[in-house]
Every structure is written in C-alpha cells, then in structure tokens.
Amino acid sequence: MDYLYIDEKGPQETIRMTEPYEDEKKIKLGNDNMFVYVADVVKISEENLPIIEENYQLLENNYKSTRNFENEKELKGSSILKNNFKYGVASLKKRELKFYSSLMDILLENDISNLLFTINKMSLVADNRLTPWILELEKEDYIESARLIKYSLVKYLEIEASEKVIQTIFDSSKSNKQVITEIQKDLYDFIDKHRHNKRMKVQLLEYKKLRKLIKSKKYLIADYNYKEVSFDWSKVVFNIDLWFTELNYENKFAIESAEILLDEGIPLEPFNKFDSLMIKENQDSSNHVGLRISDVLVVFVGKYISNLASDVRYNKDRPDIRKILSELWFEINEEQFNLIKKIRKFFFPHNSKYCYIVDTYFDDALLWQTFINYVDSYSTFDSYMENTNKHADYHFGYLSELMHYKWYESLQEEVQIKNIYGSMKNAIESGVVRSI
C-alpha cells in the first residue's frame, strides 16, 4: 500500500490583476507572494509510514521548541521561511538549515518518491484568453509550433505588457479580439522603443513575428463568455498520471493498492479519472505527517523559484544591461552546500523523467532547477569555493545551454506529435498530450 499526499501553494481561486496596478507583479500573488503555482506529491509506503511519522514529528517538535510556538497546531513552511529566505539556502539561519537538512535525510534514507509540478500564473491568464486561438492556428498550419507562440505570449505578458493590456485581459466586457488587438498595439510600441537595444535582438525578432501573426490572423480568434481566471487542475492530474506510469514501469507503484490524500481546498473532481485509486478529500494536515511534509516542500520550492525570478528581472530603466543572478545566491557555507546537494538528489533523481514537470513557459522553473544542479555539479565544497565570484556567470551559461536544449527537445517532440495526430490540438483532445 502506498499513500500519496498532495499539497499546493501559490494559487488563488480567482486570479486578478493587482490593485493598484504594479508593473513588477501585474497580478495579485496572494499571501504566498509567488509568481508560480507549485504542487507537490509525496509517496510514502505503508511499511515506511510509521518511521516517517515518528522521525518527522520529532523534527517538528525540536524545531518548534526553538521558535517559541510549541502551542501552534502544526508547523507550516511559511513560518519556517519567514524573513530568512531572500537568497534561498544562502539566507537560511542555522536552525532552519538544520530543519531542512534533517528533513532531506529522512526522505532520502526512506526512499521517498516525489513529484513536483510548477506553472507560471500568467500562463493561466493566457490559457483563458489566447490558448484556443494558438491551437487553432497550429491546426490550420499557420504556425510551426503552438508551444513557441504560447511561450512568447506568456513571456511578453509576464514581463513586458503594459497596464492597458493587463486591464483589457481581465475586463469581462472586452472580447478576445479586442484583447489580441491591444497586444498587437502594445507590441508595436515595445518593439519601436527598444529597436536599438542589442541585448534584446533575439527577443525583438520573436516579438516582431508575433505582432505580424496577430495582425494577419486575429480574425480567427473565437469569442466566448469570459470566465474568471482560475487554476486548471487537469494539468496537475495529467502530470500525476505520467508519474504513475513511470513508477509503474519501474515496479515502484501499483495504482490499485494506493490512496491519495488531498489537502483541504484541493478539488476532488479532476482526480476522479483515477477510477481505481482510493481518494480522500479535505484532509486536515494536522492529522497527516505526509501533508505537512508536502507543505514545507512546496513553500520551500515556490519561494525559491519566485525569489530567483524576481532577482533576474532586468531594470526597465536600463534595459540594455544584461541581468544575471546576484552572487549573493552563491555565497553559501559548507552546510548550505551540502543541503543543496541533498535537494538535487531528492527533487531531481537521475532515474526519473517525470519527477519535476514544468509548463510551456518554463523560464522561472528552469532557473531554479539549473541553480540547484549547478551547485551540485561541484563534487566538493572546496572545489566549489575555487570559483568564488564566477558562479553567477558560469550558471548563466549553464542555464542558456539547457534552455536551448529544452527548446530543441520540445520542438522535435511537437513535430512527432503532428506527424501522428495531425496537430497539437488533435493530440490534446485525444488525451495523450497535455494542454499547452
């Protein structure tokens, strides 16, 4: 018997623009202050569950005793990381560092499997207004890659779009055609403003193609009743299904002898596709160690991704200057170095393809993954310290290389999908490919 504990952080039931408007955030991020939505699934076997419960409860109690909140019902990830996570692990104080290091030890020593899924919130906004149009363009062979167009649009909306564009997207009185027309106008202004910016040369070429596409094909965008932007749980469930398939192939999982426990607030309906899986909804995390572990993991990852993403946003007053991670992220001691190596081993095991799944717009998620893998690429702390003050540049090169590879892999996959199903839209509707 396996128990699967699911928790999430980052979403609101309805996603709205910031009021008053903030260009850095554009949409309300909620109390979690995350640019991304993160879901985590922890799989614990029935055999290991008593050991996990005993060790984690001891870890919780020891940590709570150092923070003077022993009477709190349960330990939350947001309480652990409050005010001491600006630069991720590099900012952790001793007791928080010890907590997460001990947690990683518990999970690794007991061979706990984990699935992590992340999606940028602005991607959900694009899904609401623009994704059906993108898929129709691809089906009619007006574009080569639906994923590339979706990526470009989300990147533009997330970073570059004007306040008027964001207002139009969230205005239920505006049609989808009005939204895409406003984007077309804004792209024209953005391209003209930055036409001499050499740093943005490649980006501007993509935006020019996008503007041209909108101008010639916006008549194909369908109008339908505007719906409030909310999280699409079907994407999470699709990813969990992929993970189940991988685990089953390796004889590590049998869906007929497993039980999913959903944290409070997670809807049951999307999980009903697993008709042979026992599901319990609205579970109180105070009664389940697995849910509490999932909570501290999603908060840790969600804040890491969001803080990294904020740090690499370029200064719009100096858009010609390349922005890379601050060296402060890399100023870690040996204990912090060892924790990052444990994090890599737990979240990114080499024998799993579906342990970490990202969305079509993957910049922020890949930034975290490459940061963790870059630090882990050093076999010892001494070898890591030999490159002090060079890590940010080296990481940028590593990130760039992996992004190019990821795009190559994605586009090759899209060619295969079209060869088999005729279009990405057909493949998605058949249920074999996740929506973009």
PATI-65895 format. One record per residue (C-alpha): residue in one letter; x, y, z negated. Coordinates in steps of 0.05 Angstrom, whole numbers, padded with zeros to 5 digits, always signed. Layout:
BEGIN
aXYZ...
This chain:
BEGIN
m+00000+00000+00000d+00025+00069+00019y-00001+00135-00009l+00004+00197+00035y+00000+00265+00001i-00016+00326+00044d-00009+00399+00024e-00004+00462+00065k+00018+00534+00057g+00011+00596+00099p-00059+00597+00128q-00119+00637+00111e-00187+00611+00130t-00191+00671+00178i-00130+00705+00208r-00137+00781+00214m-00094+00840+00233t-00061+00880+00178e-00099+00939+00149p-00068+00989+00150y-00030+00963+00211e+00042+00941+00200d+00085+00931+00263e+00132+00883+00227k+00076+00836+00207k+00017+00852+00253i-00028+00800+00220k-00044+00790+00147l+00002+00739+00116g-00034+00726+00051n-00004+00715-00017d+00047+00666+00012n+00075+00722+00056m+00092+00671+00111f+00096+00683+00186v+00085+00609+00195y+00037+00555+00174v+00070+00494+00143a+00041+00426+00127d+00078+00370+00092v+00061+00297+00085v+00098+00256+00033k+00093+00179+00039i+00104+00141-00026s+00097+00066-00031e+00056+00034-00085e+00119+00000-00111n+00157+00066-00118l+00100+00109-00143p+00109+00095-00218i+00184+00111-00212i+00169+00176-00174e+00116+00196-00224e+00160+00184-00284n+00221+00219-00256y+00184+00279-00226q+00143+00291-00289l+00208+00292-00329l+00238+00340-00279e+00177+00385-00283n+00176+00386-00358n+00250+00401-00363y+00244+00459-00314k+00181+00488-00346s+00215+00488-00414t+00269+00535-00387r+00218+00584-00359n+00171+00591-00419f+00109+00568-00384e+00100+00499-00414n+00025+00510-00421e+00013+00520-00347k-00029+00465-00317e+00022+00447-00264l+00087+00471-00234k+00079+00508-00167g+00131+00521-00114s+00112+00595-00113s+00130+00600-00187i+00198+00567-00177l+00220+00611-00120k+00190+00677-00143n+00241+00734-00135n+00301+00687-00123f+00297+00663-00051k+00313+00723-00007y+00371+00686+00026g+00345+00616+00015v+00391+00568-00022a+00444+00623-00026s+00397+00662-00073l+00377+00604-00118k+00395+00612-00191k+00425+00554-00229r+00361+00524-00258e+00323+00529-00191l+00383+00500-00155k+00385+00442-00205f+00310+00431-00196y+00312+00424-00121s+00376+00384-00121s+00346+00335-00171l+00282+00332-00130m+00321+00314-00067d+00357+00260-00106i+00291+00229-00129l+00263+00229-00058l+00326+00203-00024e+00341+00149-00076n+00270+00122-00068d+00270+00123+00008i+00211+00171+00013s+00188+00187+00085n+00166+00257+00101l+00131+00294+00158l+00138+00369+00164f+00096+00410+00214t+00101+00484+00227i+00065+00532+00273n+00072+00607+00281k+00007+00643+00262m+00009+00687+00324s+00006+00624+00365l-00063+00611+00336v-00084+00680+00357a-00062+00665+00428d-00100+00599+00427n-00163+00636+00410r-00160+00684+00470l-00109+00661+00521t-00091+00587+00520p-00152+00563+00561w-00132+00613+00615i-00059+00588+00615l-00082+00516+00622e-00128+00534+00680l-00071+00569+00716e-00027+00508+00708k-00082+00461+00732e-00091+00503+00795d-00014+00503+00806y-00008+00579+00798i+00047+00568+00746e+00100+00514+00738s+00098+00510+00662a+00040+00523+00615r+00087+00518+00556l+00134+00571+00582i+00077+00621+00594k+00048+00606+00525y+00116+00615+00493s+00128+00682+00528l+00060+00709+00509v+00067+00689+00436k+00137+00718+00432y+00112+00783+00461l+00052+00786+00414e+00093+00767+00353i+00149+00818+00364e+00135+00869+00418a+00059+00880+00425s+00032+00949+00409e-00020+00963+00356k-00072+00974+00410v-00061+00904+00438i-00068+00872+00370q-00131+00913+00356t-00161+00891+00422i-00147+00817+00409f-00183+00820+00342d-00241+00863+00368s-00301+00817+00379s-00333+00868+00425k-00274+00862+00474s-00276+00809+00528n-00217+00764+00543k-00207+00801+00609q-00201+00866+00570v-00150+00834+00524i-00107+00809+00582t-00113+00876+00617e-00089+00912+00554i-00030+00864+00550q-00014+00880+00623k-00012+00955+00609d+00030+00946+00547l+00080+00901+00583y+00088+00955+00636d+00105+01007+00583f+00152+00959+00546i+00190+00940+00609d+00197+01012+00631k+00221+01034+00562h+00275+00980+00558r+00295+00977+00632h+00367+00997+00617n+00374+00950+00557k+00426+00898+00577r+00413+00856+00515m+00341+00845+00538k+00357+00829+00610v+00332+00757+00610q+00273+00774+00566l+00252+00831+00612l+00254+00785+00672e+00206+00738+00638y+00160+00795+00618k+00160+00821+00690k+00138+00752+00714l+00084+00751+00661r+00059+00821+00680k+00057+00801+00753l+00019+00737+00736i-00032+00775+00695k-00043+00826+00750s-00056+00773+00803k-00093+00720+00763k-00131+00755+00707y-00195+00745+00746l-00191+00671+00726i-00196+00684+00651a-00262+00660+00624d-00305+00699+00576y-00337+00665+00518n-00363+00686+00450y-00304+00710+00409k-00290+00666+00349e-00252+00687+00287v-00181+00662+00289s-00173+00602+00243f-00125+00545+00235d-00131+00486+00283w-00125+00424+00240s-00129+00379+00301k-00056+00398+00316v-00034+00373+00248v-00073+00308+00255f-00044+00296+00325n+00026+00303+00295i+00010+00256+00238d-00014+00205+00289l+00053+00209+00325w+00089+00200+00259f+00046+00140+00242t+00063+00109+00309e+00137+00118+00297l+00134+00089+00227n+00092+00030+00250y+00142+00016+00306e+00197+00011+00254n+00154-00034+00210k+00152+00020+00156f+00077+00032+00156a+00011-00002+00166i-00049+00044+00171e-00097-00010+00146s-00062-00010+00078a-00053+00064+00067e-00090+00120+00034i-00088+00195+00048l-00099+00245-00008l-00116+00315+00015d-00103+00374-00029e-00161+00419-00046g-00184+00461+00013i-00159+00415+00068p-00219+00395+00112l-00237+00322+00118e-00267+00321+00187p-00203+00324+00230f-00175+00264+00193n-00236+00221+00210k-00201+00200+00274f-00162+00152+00230d-00222+00107+00221s-00182+00051+00189l-00149+00097+00138m-00176+00109+00069i-00182+00184+00057k-00195+00223-00007e-00210+00297-00001n-00208+00356-00050q-00157+00322-00094d-00133+00361-00155s-00057+00365-00151s-00052+00365-00227n-00073+00292-00223h-00025+00272-00168v+00051+00278-00171g+00054+00268-00095l+00013+00330-00082r+00055+00371-00130i+00118+00347-00094s+00087+00366-00027d+00070+00435-00055v+00142+00451-00076l+00168+00426-00009v+00121+00467+00035v+00133+00531-00005f+00208+00520+00000v+00207+00509+00075g+00154+00562+00091k+00190+00616+00053y+00257+00595+00083i+00230+00599+00154s+00195+00666+00143n+00254+00699+00109l+00302+00676+00163a+00255+00702+00217s+00250+00769+00183d+00325+00775+00178v+00337+00765+00253r+00284+00815+00277y+00320+00868+00317n+00318+00941+00297k+00269+00974+00344d+00306+01040+00334r+00368+01006+00363p+00341+00952+00410d+00407+00947+00448i+00443+00916+00388r+00442+00840+00381k+00415+00817+00315i+00440+00753+00283l+00433+00724+00213s+00466+00762+00157e+00528+00729+00129l+00493+00730+00061w+00455+00668+00082f+00521+00631+00087e+00552+00655+00022i+00540+00592-00017n+00578+00556-00072e+00593+00481-00072e+00529+00462-00109q+00487+00501-00059f+00526+00469-00001n+00511+00400-00029l+00437+00417-00035i+00433+00437+00038k+00465+00371+00058k+00412+00335+00018i+00358+00377+00052r+00384+00357+00120k+00384+00284+00101f+00313+00286+00075f+00278+00330+00126f+00318+00311+00187p+00337+00237+00183h+00374+00215+00245n+00328+00155+00256s+00264+00197+00264k+00238+00239+00322y+00172+00260+00292c+00193+00278+00221y+00195+00352+00240i+00146+00377+00292v+00143+00449+00317d+00095+00486+00363t+00104+00514+00433y+00132+00579+00404f+00187+00548+00362d+00238+00604+00350d+00227+00611+00275a+00222+00537+00262l+00285+00522+00303l+00322+00578+00267w+00313+00541+00201q+00329+00473+00230t+00393+00497+00262f+00414+00534+00199i+00407+00471+00157n+00441+00427+00210y+00497+00478+00220v+00516+00478+00146d+00511+00403+00144s+00558+00397+00204y+00615+00410+00156s+00636+00346+00122t+00664+00380+00060f+00656+00446+00024d+00729+00462+00034s+00723+00456+00110y+00661+00500+00106m+00699+00554+00068e+00753+00556+00122n+00704+00593+00167t+00681+00646+00118n+00656+00709+00155k+00648+00669+00220h+00588+00627+00203a+00535+00675+00229d+00567+00678+00298y+00580+00603+00301h+00508+00589+00280f+00482+00636+00334g+00520+00596+00387y+00493+00531+00358l+00422+00559+00359s+00428+00584+00430e+00454+00517+00454l+00398+00478+00420m+00344+00526+00446h+00367+00516+00518y+00368+00440+00508k+00299+00441+00476w+00271+00480+00535y+00304+00434+00585e+00273+00374+00549s+00205+00406+00545l+00202+00426+00618q+00225+00357+00640e+00171+00327+00598e+00119+00373+00629v+00140+00350+00699q+00128+00278+00678i+00060+00296+00648k+00038+00329+00713n+00062+00270+00754i+00020+00222+00713y-00042+00264+00695g-00042+00318+00749s-00039+00375+00699m-00025+00391+00627k-00099+00407+00617n-00119+00337+00640a-00067+00305+00594i-00092+00345+00534e-00165+00329+00548s-00148+00255+00554g-00119+00257+00483v-00049+00235+00500v-00015+00304+00495r-00023+00355+00440s-00052+00422+00460i+00000+00476+00474
